[in-house]
Amino acid sequence: MDIADRRTERSTGLPSMGQVSSREGRRWAAYGRGALVALCVLAAALNDMSFEGHYLAPVATAALLCGTALLVPRLRWPVAPLLVTVATAWWGWPLLPLLAVALFDLSVDRRARVAVGCAVVALGANLLSYRATSLWTAQSYASTLLLPVLAVLVGLWLGGRRRLVRALAADVEHLRVESQLREEAARVAERSRIAAEMHDVLAHRLSLIALHTGVLATKGDMLPAPVVERLGLLRTASVEALTDLRDVLGVLRDPDATPAGAALTPVMRDVGELADEARAAGQHVELTIDGLPEQAPTTHRLAVHRVVREALTNARKHADGAPVTVRIDYRPPATLVEVTNPPGTPRTDAVGSGYGLVGLRERVTALGGHLNAGPAGAGAWRVAARISHPLGIEQNGTPT
């Protein structure tokens, strides 16, 4: 049962499709085993009747006991092998098919030495029984030796195959869970990056508010008393908000990337700088920008910067030398960004985590937008994001 099956069962109270198929498989395997054991018991009785029924009742009873032991899971080890070995050693070839089933079970469970030991004991002890149903008559030499050997060999092969399938399934499940954990780690990292950027931006703006209100408070002799009082309250509130913001979100900043005591400034870079850096690295970038960045909220501009940077990096890795077209529209009602590149030559020295698009999608979704990344026809690749402007944003990007 994998993680998805467990979640389905917990959330709905009903078994998942994987559980149902697994149960059906085990049920049909149990039916098949029961039919095989019943056939072996019937064959034991019919084989004994060929000797005019001299041992019909004892042989049938022994066959039923052996069959029951072989069908009950808790009795298969060690009761079933011991019982079948003793019965076969005493009654001979009528119970030989049941011995083959017991040897097969032992071989599947990686008890090949025990299986060989049971076969040797059964065949050796029967050699001294001197019964009419002995395994060592001239007519039964071939089946006496061939059937146990085949049971052991087939059991070893099938047991090894089952263990290999289980090991491969465990590896696949491990890789799937590892991929989910990496994807979740990429989402968490992107959320932390968003929080750190918002920390920078909001801290900068709160610092400006505190600064200007402090300057105005120094002109208190030129302002009415109620205004001075409100300015003092505003400055106190902004300073306290700045302190709370640093306490809550400051831990998300990378201590190695930001020196202690460094001023908090918003992490804002122009997309044109990214295009210039890409051109300096040998990429052919065509950048088209409609509207002004100030027409979009700061969060949108940060998201656009991340989308363009990730798209240019992917184009450089997977389509080296191909021209890249970047189109950005900051104008309301939505911020749009689209990066397209035709097919190119993948670079062999490029190594990446493979979860950059996961982080981008997490960022865009957190802003209420959506991101599409995939083929655009003729082998081209396109990354497009659309983020709607929140209500209360005017055409010039300032709050109403």
C-alpha positions in Angstrom: 0.0 0.0 0.0 1.5 3.3 -1.0 1.1 6.8 0.5 -1.7 7.7 -1.9 -3.7 4.6 -1.0 -3.3 5.4 2.7 -4.4 9.0 2.2 -7.5 7.8 0.2 -8.4 5.3 2.9 -8.0 7.9 5.7 -9.9 10.7 3.9 -12.8 8.6 2.6 -12.9 5.6 4.9 -13.0 3.4 1.8 -10.3 1.2 0.3 -8.4 2.6 -2.6 -8.0 1.0 -6.1 -4.5 -0.2 -5.2 -5.8 -2.0 -2.1 -8.8 -3.5 -4.0 -6.5 -4.9 -6.7 -4.1 -6.3 -4.2 -6.8 -8.0 -2.2 -8.3 -9.4 -5.3 -4.9 -10.8 -6.3 -4.4 -12.4 -2.9 -7.9 -13.8 -3.0 -7.5 -15.5 -6.4 -4.1 -16.8 -5.3 -5.7 -18.4 -2.2 -8.5 -19.9 -4.4 -5.9 -21.4 -6.8 -3.8 -22.8 -3.9 -6.9 -24.4 -2.3 -7.9 -25.9 -5.6 -4.4 -27.4 -6.1 -4.3 -28.9 -2.6 -7.8 -30.3 -3.0 -6.8 -31.9 -6.3 -3.7 -33.4 -4.6 -5.9 -34.8 -1.8 -8.3 -36.3 -4.3 -5.4 -37.7 -6.3 -4.0 -39.4 -3.2 -7.4 -41.1 -2.5 -7.8 -42.2 -6.2 -4.2 -43.5 -6.3 -4.8 -45.6 -3.2 -8.0 -47.0 -4.6 -5.9 -48.5 -7.4 -4.6 -50.9 -4.8 -8.2 -52.3 -4.1 -8.8 -49.8 -1.2 -6.5 -51.5 1.3 -5.4 -48.2 2.8 -8.1 -45.9 1.6 -9.3 -44.6 5.0 -5.8 -44.1 6.5 -4.4 -42.5 3.3 -7.5 -40.2 2.8 -7.3 -39.1 6.5 -3.5 -38.4 6.2 -4.1 -36.5 2.9 -6.8 -34.4 4.5 -4.6 -33.6 7.5 -1.7 -32.6 5.2 -4.0 -30.6 3.0 -5.4 -28.7 5.9 -1.9 -28.0 7.2 -0.8 -26.7 3.8 -3.8 -24.4 3.5 -3.7 -22.8 7.0 -1.0 -20.0 6.9 0.0 -20.4 10.6 0.6 -24.2 10.1 2.7 -24.0 7.0 5.9 -23.7 9.0 6.9 -25.9 10.6 3.8 -28.1 11.1 3.0 -28.6 7.4 6.5 -29.7 6.2 6.9 -32.1 9.2 3.5 -33.6 8.8 3.7 -34.1 5.0 7.2 -35.5 5.3 6.1 -38.1 7.9 3.0 -39.0 5.9 4.8 -39.4 2.6 7.6 -41.5 4.3 4.9 -43.9 5.6 2.3 -44.0 2.8 4.5 -43.5 -0.2 3.7 -42.1 -3.6 -0.1 -41.3 -3.1 1.0 -38.4 -1.0 4.0 -37.4 -3.2 2.1 -34.4 -4.8 1.4 -33.0 -1.3 5.1 -33.4 -0.5 5.9 -31.4 -3.7 3.6 -28.6 -2.5 5.4 -28.5 0.8 8.8 -28.5 -0.8 7.6 -25.7 -3.1 6.5 -23.6 -0.1 9.9 -24.1 1.6 11.8 -23.1 -1.5 9.7 -20.0 -2.0 10.5 -19.0 1.6 14.2 -19.4 1.0 14.4 -22.6 3.0 16.0 -24.7 0.3 18.1 -26.7 2.7 15.1 -27.6 4.8 13.2 -28.6 1.6 16.1 -30.9 0.5 16.3 -32.3 4.0 12.5 -33.1 4.0 12.8 -34.7 0.6 15.8 -36.9 1.7 14.0 -38.0 4.9 10.7 -38.8 3.1 12.4 -40.8 0.3 14.9 -42.5 2.6 12.4 -43.5 5.2 9.9 -44.8 2.6 12.7 -47.0 1.2 12.5 -49.0 4.4 8.7 -49.2 4.7 8.3 -52.1 2.2 4.7 -51.1 1.4 2.8 -51.7 -1.8 2.6 -47.9 -2.2 6.4 -47.5 -1.9 8.1 -44.7 -3.8 10.8 -47.0 -5.0 8.9 -49.4 -7.3 10.2 -49.9 -10.8 7.3 -47.9 -12.3 7.8 -44.8 -10.0 11.5 -44.1 -10.1 11.2 -41.2 -12.5 8.4 -39.4 -10.7 9.9 -40.1 -7.3 13.0 -38.1 -8.1 11.7 -35.7 -10.7 8.7 -34.2 -8.9 10.6 -33.1 -5.7 13.5 -31.7 -7.8 11.1 -29.7 -9.9 9.2 -28.5 -6.9 12.4 -27.2 -5.3 13.7 -25.6 -8.5 10.4 -23.9 -9.4 10.0 -22.7 -5.8 13.5 -21.1 -5.8 12.8 -19.4 -9.1 9.4 -18.1 -8.2 10.6 -17.0 -4.7 13.5 -15.1 -6.2 11.3 -13.4 -8.8 8.8 -12.3 -6.1 11.6 -10.9 -4.0 13.0 -9.1 -7.0 9.6 -7.6 -7.8 9.1 -6.5 -4.2 12.6 -4.9 -4.2 11.9 -3.1 -7.5 8.5 -1.9 -6.2 10.2 -0.7 -3.0 12.8 1.2 -5.0 10.1 2.8 -7.2 8.1 3.8 -4.1 11.3 5.2 -2.5 12.1 7.3 -5.6 8.5 8.5 -5.8 8.5 9.6 -2.1 11.9 11.2 -2.6 10.6 13.1 -5.6 7.6 14.3 -3.6 9.9 15.4 -0.7 12.2 17.3 -3.1 9.2 19.0 -4.8 7.9 20.0 -1.4 11.3 21.3 -0.4 11.4 23.4 -3.5 8.0 24.8 -2.6 9.1 25.6 0.9 12.3 27.2 -0.3 10.2 29.4 -2.7 7.9 30.4 0.1 10.8 31.3 2.3 12.3 33.4 -0.6 9.0 35.2 -1.0 8.8 35.9 2.7 12.4 37.2 2.7 11.7 39.5 -0.2 8.5 40.8 1.3 10.4 41.4 4.5 12.9 43.5 2.7 10.3 45.5 0.8 8.0 46.1 3.8 10.9 46.9 6.1 12.1 49.5 3.7 8.7 51.2 3.4 8.0 51.1 7.1 11.4 52.7 7.6 10.5 55.5 5.3 7.2 56.1 7.1 9.0 56.2 10.5 11.7 58.5 9.0 9.2 61.1 7.5 6.9 61.1 10.5 9.9 61.7 12.7 11.0 64.6 10.6 7.4 66.1 10.7 7.3 65.6 14.5 10.4 67.9 14.8 8.3 70.7 13.3 5.7 70.4 16.1 5.8 74.1 16.8 4.5 74.8 13.3 1.7 72.2 13.4 -1.6 71.9 15.4 -1.4 69.8 18.6 -3.8 67.1 17.3 -1.6 66.6 14.2 1.5 66.4 16.3 -0.1 63.8 18.5 -1.3 61.7 15.5 2.2 62.0 14.0 3.7 60.6 17.2 1.3 57.7 17.2 2.0 57.0 13.6 5.7 57.0 14.1 5.4 54.8 17.2 3.2 52.3 15.3 5.5 52.2 12.3 8.6 51.5 14.5 6.8 48.8 16.4 5.6 47.2 13.2 9.1 47.3 11.8 10.4 45.6 14.9 7.7 42.9 14.8 8.4 42.3 11.1 12.1 41.9 11.7 11.5 39.5 14.6 9.0 37.3 12.7 10.4 37.3 9.2 14.1 38.2 9.8 14.9 34.6 10.6 14.1 33.7 7.0 17.0 35.7 5.7 20.2 33.9 4.8 22.7 34.8 7.5 25.6 34.1 5.1 24.2 36.3 2.3 23.3 39.3 4.5 26.0 40.7 6.8 24.9 41.4 10.4 23.7 45.0 10.8 23.3 45.5 7.0 20.5 47.9 6.0 17.3 46.3 4.7 16.7 47.4 1.1 14.1 45.9 -1.3 15.4 43.2 -3.6 14.4 44.8 -6.9 16.3 44.4 -10.1 15.3 45.5 -13.6 14.4 42.7 -16.0 16.6 44.5 -18.6 19.6 43.7 -16.4 18.8 40.0 -16.7 18.6 40.3 -20.5 21.9 42.2 -20.6 23.6 39.5 -18.5 22.2 36.8 -20.7 23.4 38.6 -23.9 26.8 38.9 -22.3 26.8 35.2 -21.7 26.1 34.6 -25.4 22.3 34.2 -25.5 20.2 36.0 -28.1 17.5 37.7 -26.1 14.7 39.8 -27.5 12.9 41.8 -24.7 9.6 43.5 -25.2 8.0 45.4 -22.3 4.5 47.0 -22.4 3.6 49.4 -19.6 5.7 50.6 -16.7 6.9 48.3 -13.8 5.3 50.8 -11.4 1.9 49.9 -12.8 2.2 46.5 -11.2 2.5 45.7 -7.5 5.9 44.9 -6.0 5.1 41.2 -5.6 4.3 41.0 -9.3 7.6 42.6 -10.3 9.5 40.2 -8.1 7.6 37.2 -9.6 8.3 38.5 -13.1 12.0 38.7 -12.3 12.0 35.1 -11.0 10.1 33.8 -14.0 12.4 35.5 -16.5 15.5 34.4 -14.7 14.4 30.8 -14.5 13.2 30.7 -18.1 16.5 32.2 -19.4 18.5 29.7 -17.3 16.4 26.7 -18.7 16.8 28.0 -22.2 20.6 28.2 -21.8 20.7 24.7 -20.4 18.3 22.9 -22.8 18.4 25.0 -26.0 21.9 26.5 -26.1 22.3 29.0 -29.0 18.6 29.4 -29.6 17.1 32.9 -29.6 14.8 33.7 -26.6 11.8 36.0 -26.8 10.7 37.7 -23.6 7.4 39.6 -23.5 6.2 41.4 -20.4 3.0 43.5 -19.9 2.7 45.3 -16.6 -0.5 47.1 -17.4 -3.8 46.3 -15.5 -5.8 44.2 -15.2 -3.1 41.6 -15.0 0.7 41.3 -15.2 1.7 39.0 -18.0 5.1 37.5 -18.8 5.9 35.0 -21.6 9.3 33.5 -22.5 9.6 31.4 -25.6 12.5 29.7 -27.3 12.8 27.4 -30.3 14.5 24.0 -30.0 18.3 24.1 -29.6 21.2 21.9 -28.5 21.1 20.8 -24.8 24.3 21.5 -22.9 26.0 18.4 -21.4 27.7 20.4 -18.6 24.5 21.8 -17.2 23.4 20.4 -13.9 20.3 21.6 -12.1 17.9 20.5 -9.4 15.0 20.1 -11.8 12.6 21.9 -9.4 12.9 25.4 -10.6 9.4 25.4 -12.3 8.0 23.9 -9.1 9.2 27.0 -7.2 7.9 29.4 -9.9 4.5 27.7 -9.9 4.3 28.0 -6.1 5.2 31.7 -6.2 2.7 32.6 -9.0 -0.1 30.5 -7.4 0.5 32.2 -4.0 -0.2 35.5 -5.8 -3.5 34.2 -7.2 -2.1 33.7 -10.7 -1.3 30.7 -12.8 1.8 29.5 -14.7 2.0 27.3 -17.8 5.2 25.7 -19.0 5.4 23.3 -21.9 5.8 22.7 -25.6 4.6 25.5 -27.8 4.6 23.7 -31.2 7.4 22.9 -33.6 9.7 21.8 -30.8 9.6 25.2 -29.1 9.2 25.7 -25.3 7.1 28.4 -23.6 6.9 29.6 -20.0 3.9 32.0 -19.4 2.5 33.5 -16.2 -0.6 35.6 -15.6 -1.1 37.4 -12.3 -4.3 39.5 -11.9 -3.9 42.9 -10.2 -5.6 43.1 -6.8 -8.5 45.4 -6.4 -7.6 48.8 -5.2 -4.7 49.3 -7.6 -5.0 52.3 -9.9 -3.5 52.5 -13.3 -0.3 54.1 -11.9 0.2 51.3 -9.5 -0.7 53.2 -6.3 -3.3 52.1 -3.9 -6.7 53.8 -4.0 
